[in-house]
Amino acid sequence: MALSRGISLDEMIESPGVTTIINVNSPRRFDEEMANGLMTMAEHGQPVSVTPFTLMGAMTPVTLGAALVQQNAEALFGIALTQLTQPGAPVLYGAFTSNVDMRSGSPAFGTPEQTKANVASGQLARHYRLPYRASNSSASNVVDAQAAYETQMALWGCVLGGANLIYHAAGWMEGGLQASYEKLVLDVEMLQQMMEFLAPIDLSPNELAFDAMERVPTGGHFFGDEHTLARYKDAFYSPLISDWQNHEAWVGAGSRTATERATDVWQRALTEYEQPSLPDDRREAIEDYVARRKEQIGDGEP
């Protein structure tokens, strides 16, 4: 990252450019890789989200209260370790508490329990005055109604919990074992709508539109009023995917589902994609670094 930005590692400490998740191997264990990763990131002043991987009934006791107690203890241990490594190192309070399907043992996401855990974890993070990382996830195997309602449940938990960083925010499928372009686009639609929902209501005189109310007679309409005409293009959120035609018009247009419309969006995005530019000297420095590290790792060097 320092090479790509053309700055030194010391400058990276003052201007962080990398973040990562460090999972606790719940219950109550950091393995060597996670502990080393956490300390290395802290040493270089890069932000770490310390996130216990706490699934109720498997990695924690089966009750939500107990899971939150264990999550909190594990998170605080990792947070303390970042500060012991480098006082003042940036760190986030992470939460990934959900439950398992007690019939199969499979992880479940977007459940009422996960949603409540997302909200409660935000309160814990604020108690410690730390930024809060949460997750938007689903256990569905296909882009279907289950994928939508589980994702929406988890997302509401993130928003109501005041999450500063939402991981797995778009595209997450089958409990994280697969991803989907269509799901990514549909999730972006949900995220954008949520951002619009969170925007404050403008109550300025122009927006209250008392003059428009005076102009339009009782029983009239506002379609042609100057207040509407000045705002109609961007008055409301414009969706990526939603189709607001009536049924007859929708059938006439091919009866295409939201998933099919999402396919059009991601395919168009890939076609129109332009790779960000990078100065030649920085690109060459990165390629040289990668080549040297591959050789060193192959020789068993640290």
Beta strands, then each sheet from edge to edge (+ up, - down):
strand 1: 20-24
strand 2: 48-56
strand 3: 91-94
strand 4: 96-100
strand 5: 107-108
strand 6: 132-135
strand 7: 165-167
strand 8: 172-173
strand 9: 178-179
sheet 1: 1+ 2+ 3+ 6+ 7+
sheet 2: 1+ 2+ 4+ 5-
sheet 3: 8+ 9-
end
